[in-house]
Amino acid sequence: MRDAEALFAASRRGVIAVAHLAALGVPQGTSYRRCLPGGPWQRLLPGVVLLRTGEPTRRQLVEGALLHCGDQAVVTGVEACRRQGLDRPAVPGELIHVLLPLHLKTTSTGYVLVERTKRMPVPVRCDGLVVAPAVRAVLDECRRLRERAPIRALLAEAVQQLGVDPAELAAELEAGSKRGTALPRSALREITDGARSAAEAEAMAVWRRTGLPEPVWNFELRDDRGRYVATPDAWFDDVALAWEIDSREFHFGQPGYAATLARNNRYAAAGVAVVQTVPSRLRDDPRAVVAELISAYQAAATHPRPPVVLTGRHERVVHGA
């Protein structure tokens, strides 16, 4: 069985184990010779080849990782999250994180990060791939990260885009290894307390430095005729001041400039003052943001309060530190 089309049909999207090729009549030596420079194939991993040259697709890399690790392998981490709907492109050099039962001896190699565990998850299938459930996958990735900001961002994306319940994340943290969980635990507490995006978590920290009254977060705002105005990220109800953390970096799927302009026009028509802040300023210049909030609050307090009301489901209330 050496016909190129037949070999491809027996592969996983062009990815196949050398042992499988041998069973199909292609000697091991022949397979490896075809992977030499100038040959028609390429070696992806030990014992795994791609039946063509050129840059492998991400899917082909994943298939190669699963072939290398065997039938009990489960893809986890950001790749598993991506397969379940996370809107985050792969970056060059990104490893594919694979879980294996503790007794197996396969080790990390090439672009594959192998983690042996006694807590193998019950996998889910996504487009034919065996992956860890989103709750486990996102925390497996977070345990490997060493900085708060990317951990907080990934947790927020999991809640926003994948519909993961923060309570399920907390339960998984308790059930799993405690290694590498200090930062995820801290970031998750912020989300559990109400921050559904990394930017809003930072905004809470900035607000606590202002000395202003507690705002409410993500309430729906309507005018005196019941017409929808907006759902401000933070709302100071006593003076009718809205605070918006405006960035698609954190609010994935949010419409662009035209929608933001329309929202601001509705604020203006309703007589609502609004402060807009991009996430980078929360991190890089929090003192200036504190000053802007205080000034805006004081200015709003000098004007009659417009007849707007909060309605809808209470998403969260911030509590002081």
C-alpha positions in Angstrom: 0.0 0.0 0.0 2.4 2.7 -1.2 0.1 4.8 -3.4 0.3 8.4 -2.1 -3.5 8.9 -2.0 -3.9 5.7 -0.1 -1.3 6.6 2.4 -2.9 10.0 2.9 -6.3 8.4 3.4 -4.7 6.2 6.2 -3.2 9.2 7.9 -4.7 11.9 10.2 -4.8 14.8 7.8 -1.5 13.9 6.4 0.1 13.0 9.8 1.0 9.4 10.4 3.2 7.2 12.6 6.2 5.5 11.1 5.0 2.3 12.6 1.7 2.7 10.8 3.5 3.3 7.6 5.5 0.1 8.1 2.3 -1.8 8.6 1.1 -0.4 5.3 4.2 -1.6 3.5 6.6 1.4 3.8 9.8 0.3 5.5 11.0 2.5 8.4 14.2 3.3 6.5 12.2 4.5 3.5 10.0 6.7 5.7 13.0 8.4 7.3 14.8 8.9 3.9 11.7 10.6 2.5 12.0 13.1 5.4 15.6 14.1 4.5 16.2 17.6 3.0 14.7 17.6 -0.5 12.4 14.7 0.3 8.6 14.8 -0.1 7.8 14.3 3.6 8.9 15.8 6.9 9.5 14.5 10.4 7.2 16.2 13.0 8.2 14.3 16.1 10.1 11.0 16.9 8.2 8.3 14.9 5.7 10.8 13.4 5.9 12.2 9.9 3.9 14.6 7.8 3.3 13.4 4.2 4.2 16.7 2.6 6.7 19.5 3.0 5.9 23.1 4.0 4.6 24.6 7.2 2.3 22.2 9.1 -1.1 23.5 10.1 -2.0 23.8 13.7 -4.3 20.9 13.4 -1.6 18.8 11.9 0.7 19.7 14.8 -2.0 18.6 17.3 -2.6 15.3 15.4 1.2 14.7 15.6 1.2 15.3 19.3 -1.6 12.9 19.9 0.1 10.2 17.7 3.4 10.7 19.6 1.7 10.4 23.0 -0.6 7.5 22.3 -4.2 6.5 22.6 -4.6 7.7 26.2 -3.4 11.3 25.5 -5.6 14.3 26.1 -4.9 17.8 24.8 -5.2 20.4 27.4 -4.1 24.0 28.0 -4.8 26.9 25.7 -5.0 24.6 22.6 -7.9 22.7 24.2 -9.5 26.0 25.2 -9.1 27.2 21.6 -10.8 24.0 20.2 -13.8 24.8 22.5 -14.3 28.3 21.4 -11.5 30.5 22.8 -10.9 33.4 20.4 -7.1 33.5 20.8 -4.8 32.7 17.9 -1.8 30.5 18.3 1.6 32.2 18.6 4.9 31.1 17.0 6.6 28.5 19.2 3.5 27.8 21.3 3.7 24.3 22.8 0.9 21.8 22.7 0.2 20.6 26.2 -0.8 17.0 26.5 -1.9 15.0 29.6 -1.0 11.3 30.0 -1.7 8.9 32.8 1.0 8.8 35.5 2.3 5.3 34.6 3.2 6.1 31.1 6.8 7.1 30.3 6.4 9.3 27.2 8.3 12.6 27.7 8.2 16.1 26.3 9.9 16.6 22.9 9.8 19.2 20.2 6.7 21.3 20.3 4.9 18.8 22.7 4.7 19.4 26.5 3.8 16.2 28.2 2.4 16.2 31.7 1.8 12.9 33.5 -1.0 13.1 36.0 -3.0 10.8 38.3 -6.0 13.0 37.6 -6.8 12.3 34.0 -9.9 14.3 33.0 -12.9 12.8 31.3 -12.2 14.1 27.8 -14.5 15.8 25.3 -14.3 15.5 21.6 -14.0 18.6 19.5 -13.9 18.1 15.7 -12.4 14.7 16.2 -9.8 15.8 18.7 -9.6 14.5 22.3 -9.3 17.5 24.6 -9.7 18.3 28.3 -12.9 20.0 29.4 -12.6 23.8 29.4 -12.4 24.1 33.2 -9.4 21.8 33.4 -7.8 23.1 30.3 -7.7 26.7 31.3 -6.3 25.9 34.8 -3.7 23.6 33.3 -2.5 26.6 31.3 -2.7 29.0 34.2 -0.6 26.8 36.4 2.3 27.2 33.9 2.1 31.0 33.7 4.2 33.1 36.0 2.7 36.5 35.8 -0.7 37.8 37.1 -1.8 39.7 34.0 -1.9 36.8 31.5 -3.5 34.5 34.1 -6.2 37.0 34.8 -6.8 37.6 31.2 -7.1 33.9 30.4 -9.5 33.3 33.3 -11.6 36.2 32.2 -11.7 35.0 28.6 -12.8 31.5 29.8 -15.7 33.1 31.7 -16.6 35.4 28.9 -16.1 33.3 25.8 -16.5 29.7 27.0 -19.2 30.3 29.6 -17.1 28.7 32.3 -18.6 29.2 35.8 -16.0 30.7 38.3 -17.3 28.3 40.9 -16.3 25.4 38.7 -12.8 26.9 38.3 -12.6 27.2 42.1 -13.6 23.6 42.6 -11.1 22.4 40.1 -8.3 24.4 41.8 -9.2 22.7 45.1 -9.3 19.2 43.5 -6.0 19.5 41.7 -2.4 19.9 42.5 -1.6 23.0 44.6 1.6 23.5 42.6 1.5 26.7 40.6 -1.9 27.8 41.9 -1.2 30.8 44.0 -1.6 33.4 41.2 -4.6 31.6 39.6 -6.3 31.5 43.0 -5.7 35.2 43.5 -6.9 36.1 40.0 -9.9 33.9 40.4 -10.9 35.6 43.6 -11.1 38.9 41.7 -13.3 37.2 39.1 -15.5 35.6 41.8 -15.8 39.0 43.4 -17.1 40.4 40.2 -14.4 41.1 37.7 -15.4 39.5 34.4 -12.5 40.9 32.5 -8.9 41.4 33.3 -9.3 45.2 32.7 -12.2 45.4 35.1 -10.2 43.7 37.8 -7.5 46.3 37.4 -10.2 49.0 37.4 -11.5 47.8 40.8 -8.0 48.1 42.2 -7.7 51.7 40.8 -11.2 52.7 42.2 -10.2 51.6 45.7 -7.5 54.2 45.6 -10.0 57.1 44.9 -11.8 57.2 48.1 -15.1 57.5 46.2 -18.3 55.7 47.1 -18.8 52.2 45.9 -19.9 51.9 42.3 -22.0 49.1 40.9 -20.7 47.1 38.0 -22.5 46.2 34.8 -26.0 47.3 35.6 -28.3 48.2 32.7 -29.1 51.9 32.6 -32.3 53.4 31.1 -33.6 56.9 30.7 -36.9 58.2 32.2 -38.8 56.9 29.3 -37.5 53.4 29.7 -35.2 53.5 26.7 -31.9 51.6 27.0 -28.8 53.8 27.4 -25.9 51.5 28.2 -24.5 49.0 30.6 -21.6 50.9 32.1 -18.6 49.0 33.5 -18.9 51.0 36.6 -21.7 53.4 37.7 -21.6 56.0 40.5 -25.4 56.3 41.0 -25.5 59.2 43.4 -24.0 61.6 40.8 -24.9 59.6 37.6 -21.3 59.1 36.5 -20.4 56.2 34.1 -17.0 54.7 33.9 -16.2 52.6 30.8 -13.1 50.4 30.3 -12.9 50.6 26.6 -10.7 48.0 24.8 -11.4 45.0 22.6 -8.3 43.5 24.1 -10.5 42.4 27.0 -14.1 42.6 25.8 -13.9 40.1 23.0 -16.5 40.3 20.3 -17.4 43.8 21.3 -18.4 45.9 18.2 -15.9 48.6 17.2 -15.7 52.3 17.0 -19.2 52.9 15.6 -20.9 51.1 18.5 -18.8 52.9 21.1 -19.7 56.2 19.4 -23.4 55.3 19.5 -23.2 54.4 23.1 -21.5 57.7 24.0 -24.2 59.6 22.1 -26.8 57.8 24.2 -25.0 58.8 27.3 -24.9 62.4 26.2 -28.6 62.4 25.2 -29.5 61.1 28.7 -27.3 63.8 30.4 -24.9 61.2 31.8 -21.2 62.1 32.3 -18.8 59.3 31.3 -15.1 58.6 31.9 -13.4 56.4 29.3 -10.2 54.5 30.2 -8.2 52.1 28.2 -6.7 49.1 30.1 -3.1 50.1 29.5 -3.6 53.3 31.5 -4.9 51.3 34.4 -1.6 49.5 34.5 0.8 52.2 33.4 -0.6 55.4 34.9 -3.1 54.5 37.6 -2.4 57.7 39.5 -3.7 59.8 36.6 -6.8 57.6 36.2 -7.5 58.1 39.9 -7.3 61.9 39.5 -9.6 61.8 36.4 -12.2 59.8 38.3 -12.1 62.1 41.3 -12.4 65.2 39.1 -15.2 63.7 37.0 -17.1 62.7 40.1 -16.7 66.1 41.7 -17.9 67.8 38.4 -20.9 65.5 38.1 -21.9 66.3 41.7 -22.2 70.0 40.8 -24.9 69.3 38.2 -28.5 68.1 38.7 -28.8 64.4 38.5 -30.4 63.3 35.2 -33.5 61.1 35.5 -31.8 57.8 34.7 -32.4 54.5 36.5 -30.6 51.2 36.9 -32.5 48.1 35.8 -31.9 44.5 34.8 -30.0 41.7 36.5 -27.4 42.7 39.1 -24.1 41.5 37.7 -21.9 42.5 40.6 -21.3 45.0 43.3 -17.8 46.0 44.3 -16.8 45.8 47.9 -14.0 47.9 49.4 -10.8 46.3 50.4 
